[in-house]
Amino acid sequence: MKVLLINGSPRANGNTALALREMIAVFEKEGVEVTLLHIGNRAIRGCVACGACAQTGKCIVDDPVNEAAPLLEACDGIVVASPVYYASANSTLTAFLDRLFYSTHFSKRMKVGASVAVARRGGCSATFDQLNKYFTISGMPIASGQYWNSVHGARPGEAAEDAEGLQSMRTLATNMVFLMRSIALGKEAYGLPEPEKRVSTNFIR
């Protein structure tokens, strides 16, 4: 089993990293191979709708998005974690995910997704909903924990005092491991569900 963790915080060792470390401890205990990418402090531009990825299968801008693409293709699950800015994920992470999910044309079906939001106080559930949309549009099951996946803390390291939040991270990681293993067994026994031919309609005709 392989899991890819994306830290969208500009701080390498802030509260978002602290939440992810709680999950990493569970993954490593369970023998899951972990790859952690810290992209929140990188210069990542948004999609410019050039359409080049339709021909090349990768983004025309050669930056961390293309570095992450083969890791996403190889993993069994992905965790995306963000600090909360204005009740949403920060712009760097949003630009990264927009381009990563749009420019990669390999199937993501049945890869397990999980999102984590870290805030001083509010906006976690809105951020949680935003991040989960990348998974649901890609046919990816979403792992759940014991609450909406959030941890609270303002100053760097303060999230260590959020006992419930950290327990939620451990529960999320444990459930994610179970789900990834269950899907692997299901694929071995039954294969993937046969997809229908894609139907795409527009609202304006």
VMD Tcl script that draws the C-alpha trace (Angstrom):
set ca {
  {0.00 0.00 0.00}
  {1.19 3.50 -0.88}
  {-0.24 6.79 0.32}
  {0.58 10.30 -0.90}
  {0.26 13.20 1.53}
  {0.09 16.79 0.30}
  {0.86 19.58 2.76}
  {-0.63 22.79 1.38}
  {0.57 25.02 4.21}
  {3.31 27.59 3.58}
  {4.78 26.50 6.92}
  {6.77 23.27 6.72}
  {6.41 22.61 10.44}
  {3.15 24.33 11.31}
  {-0.13 22.91 12.55}
  {-0.99 21.31 9.21}
  {2.26 19.34 9.32}
  {1.51 18.38 12.90}
  {-1.86 16.93 11.87}
  {-0.24 14.97 9.04}
  {2.45 13.58 11.35}
  {-0.29 12.07 13.47}
  {-1.53 10.22 10.39}
  {1.95 9.25 9.23}
  {2.60 7.46 12.53}
  {-0.44 5.26 11.90}
  {0.46 4.59 8.27}
  {4.01 3.58 9.16}
  {2.80 1.33 11.98}
  {0.52 -0.40 9.47}
  {3.34 -0.84 6.94}
  {1.98 1.67 4.44}
  {4.58 3.43 2.30}
  {4.32 7.20 2.80}
  {5.34 10.00 0.46}
  {4.96 13.52 1.81}
  {5.01 16.53 -0.51}
  {5.19 20.02 0.94}
  {3.92 22.33 -1.80}
  {2.52 25.24 0.22}
  {5.75 27.23 0.01}
  {6.26 26.69 -3.74}
  {5.48 29.11 -6.56}
  {2.54 27.39 -8.27}
  {0.39 29.23 -10.77}
  {-3.20 28.46 -11.62}
  {-4.53 26.77 -14.74}
  {-4.59 29.03 -17.83}
  {-6.99 26.77 -19.80}
  {-4.51 26.31 -22.66}
  {-5.64 22.73 -23.28}
  {-2.11 21.43 -23.94}
  {-2.54 18.62 -21.41}
  {-5.20 17.07 -23.64}
  {-2.42 16.16 -26.10}
  {0.53 15.60 -23.74}
  {-1.15 14.12 -20.65}
  {0.73 16.55 -18.44}
  {0.67 20.24 -17.61}
  {2.58 22.57 -19.90}
  {3.99 24.34 -16.81}
  {6.76 22.08 -15.52}
  {6.59 22.55 -11.76}
  {5.53 20.50 -8.68}
  {2.29 19.51 -10.42}
  {4.18 17.34 -12.90}
  {6.43 16.06 -10.11}
  {3.38 14.88 -8.19}
  {1.59 13.26 -11.13}
  {3.48 9.92 -11.14}
  {3.18 9.73 -7.36}
  {-0.58 10.16 -7.62}
  {-0.78 7.51 -10.32}
  {1.19 5.00 -8.20}
  {-0.56 5.57 -4.87}
  {-3.50 3.71 -3.36}
  {-4.66 6.76 -1.41}
  {-4.07 10.49 -1.11}
  {-4.41 12.90 1.81}
  {-4.71 16.61 1.03}
  {-4.22 18.95 3.99}
  {-4.70 22.71 4.03}
  {-4.71 25.61 6.42}
  {-7.97 27.54 6.25}
  {-7.87 30.95 4.57}
  {-11.20 32.80 4.27}
  {-13.14 29.57 4.89}
  {-11.37 27.78 2.04}
  {-8.13 26.06 1.11}
  {-5.25 28.42 0.40}
  {-4.68 29.57 -3.16}
  {-1.40 27.70 -3.70}
  {-2.98 24.36 -2.86}
  {-6.09 25.12 -4.92}
  {-3.98 25.99 -7.98}
  {-1.93 22.82 -7.47}
  {-4.97 20.53 -7.20}
  {-6.84 22.18 -10.09}
  {-3.93 21.51 -12.42}
  {-2.97 18.10 -10.98}
  {-6.43 16.60 -11.31}
  {-7.20 18.24 -14.67}
  {-3.92 17.55 -16.47}
  {-3.51 13.90 -15.46}
  {-5.51 11.56 -17.64}
  {-4.86 8.25 -15.89}
  {-7.76 6.74 -13.99}
  {-8.09 7.69 -10.34}
  {-11.10 5.43 -9.74}
  {-11.03 3.65 -6.39}
  {-7.99 5.48 -5.09}
  {-8.94 6.53 -1.57}
  {-9.07 10.26 -0.87}
  {-9.04 12.14 2.43}
  {-8.97 15.86 3.14}
  {-7.80 17.65 6.28}
  {-8.49 21.26 7.26}
  {-6.58 23.15 9.95}
  {-7.83 26.45 11.35}
  {-7.66 28.78 14.28}
  {-11.41 28.66 14.71}
  {-13.88 28.48 11.78}
  {-14.07 27.57 8.11}
  {-12.93 23.96 8.44}
  {-16.11 22.32 7.17}
  {-16.25 24.59 4.10}
  {-12.63 23.76 3.30}
  {-13.30 20.07 3.90}
  {-16.18 20.18 1.40}
  {-14.08 22.04 -1.17}
  {-11.22 19.54 -1.08}
  {-13.47 16.49 -1.23}
  {-14.83 17.63 -4.59}
  {-11.53 16.73 -6.28}
  {-12.10 13.13 -5.19}
  {-15.77 12.75 -6.00}
  {-15.40 14.05 -9.56}
  {-12.66 11.44 -10.08}
  {-14.56 8.36 -8.88}
  {-12.51 8.15 -5.68}
  {-14.00 6.83 -2.41}
  {-13.62 9.25 0.49}
  {-12.25 7.99 3.80}
  {-13.98 9.26 6.92}
  {-12.92 9.43 10.54}
  {-14.96 10.17 13.63}
  {-15.76 13.80 12.80}
  {-15.15 16.20 9.93}
  {-11.42 15.98 9.42}
  {-10.22 19.10 11.18}
  {-7.64 20.21 13.71}
  {-7.53 23.56 15.49}
  {-4.62 25.76 16.44}
  {-3.47 29.32 15.78}
  {0.21 29.60 16.68}
  {2.60 27.01 15.19}
  {2.48 23.88 17.34}
  {-0.72 24.87 19.13}
  {-2.65 22.07 17.41}
  {-0.81 19.64 19.71}
  {-3.29 20.73 22.38}
  {-6.30 19.70 20.29}
  {-6.65 16.17 21.65}
  {-9.90 15.48 19.81}
  {-8.55 16.77 16.51}
  {-5.43 14.62 16.73}
  {-7.50 11.58 17.63}
  {-9.60 12.31 14.54}
  {-6.42 12.22 12.45}
  {-5.41 8.84 13.86}
  {-8.90 7.45 13.31}
  {-8.92 8.80 9.76}
  {-5.59 7.14 8.97}
  {-6.72 3.84 10.49}
  {-9.95 3.87 8.49}
  {-8.07 4.85 5.35}
  {-5.72 1.87 5.66}
  {-8.70 -0.46 6.09}
  {-10.46 1.03 3.06}
  {-7.37 0.84 0.83}
  {-6.81 -2.80 1.78}
  {-10.47 -3.66 1.30}
  {-10.51 -2.10 -2.17}
  {-7.32 -3.98 -3.11}
  {-8.94 -7.25 -2.07}
  {-12.12 -6.35 -3.94}
  {-10.22 -5.55 -7.13}
  {-8.37 -8.85 -6.85}
  {-11.58 -10.83 -6.39}
  {-13.99 -8.94 -8.63}
  {-12.06 -6.36 -10.65}
  {-13.19 -2.76 -11.02}
  {-16.82 -1.95 -11.87}
  {-17.34 -1.66 -15.61}
  {-17.78 2.03 -16.43}
  {-20.41 3.30 -18.81}
  {-19.36 5.37 -21.79}
  {-19.08 8.93 -20.54}
  {-22.02 11.21 -21.32}
  {-21.25 14.93 -21.26}
  {-23.97 17.54 -21.67}
  {-24.05 21.31 -21.55}
  {-26.74 23.46 -19.99}
  {-26.63 25.93 -22.88}
  {-27.48 24.32 -26.23}
}
mol new
graphics top color blue
foreach p $ca { graphics top sphere $p radius 0.5 }
foreach p [lrange $ca 0 end-1] q [lrange $ca 1 end] { graphics top cylinder $p $q radius 0.2 }
display resetview
